[in-house]
Structures are given as C-alpha cells and as structure tokens.
C-alpha cells in the first residue's frame, strides 16, 4: 500500500482479539522469521509440512485467490 500511495500515512490498526497474544500483527516477530531462503528450503526438502481439513483448504484458497485478484487489479 505504501508503494501505491507514498504520500499517505498508514497507521497500524490493533488486531488483538479474544485469545490473542499480541496487539498488532503488522510487526509480527513470528512472521519476521520467514524468509525467501527458508521458503525455498521448505519447498525443496518438504520439511515442516502441515495438514489441514479439506474445508479449511478450500476457504483458504478462495481467500488467497481474492487477494491475488485484488493485487492484480493494481498492476499496469
């Protein structure tokens, strides 16, 4: 968003909900542990595999496609 509107100020909204252990996911230390190097290693070696129910997979795929479609709408 900052790249599309560099003149705007973006303010992090608190995301802490019921049972949450953090106040904002905008600067999540767990997500900061991800890197392209680690992602490549997982894809090549197949480590850290997780399994989800089919219903969860379908919903996640729908959400992912919506995000990609949204991002694509801003591409030249």
Residue, then its C-alpha position, 0 to 999 in steps of 0.5 A: x500500500x505504501x508503494x501505491x500511495x507514498x504520500x499517505x500515512x498508514x497507521x497500524x490498526x490493533x488486531x488483538x482479539x479474544x485469545x490473542x497474544x499480541x496487539x498488532x500483527x503488522x510487526x509480527x516477530x513470528x512472521x519476521x522469521x520467514x524468509x525467501x531462503x527458508x521458503x525455498x528450503x521448505x519447498x525443496x526438502x518438504x520439511x515442516x509440512x502441515x495438514x489441514x481439513x479439506x474445508x479449511x483448504x478450500x476457504x483458504x484458497x478462495x481467500x488467497x485467490x481474492x487477494x491475488x485478484x485484488x493485487x492484480x487489479x493494481x498492476x499496469 
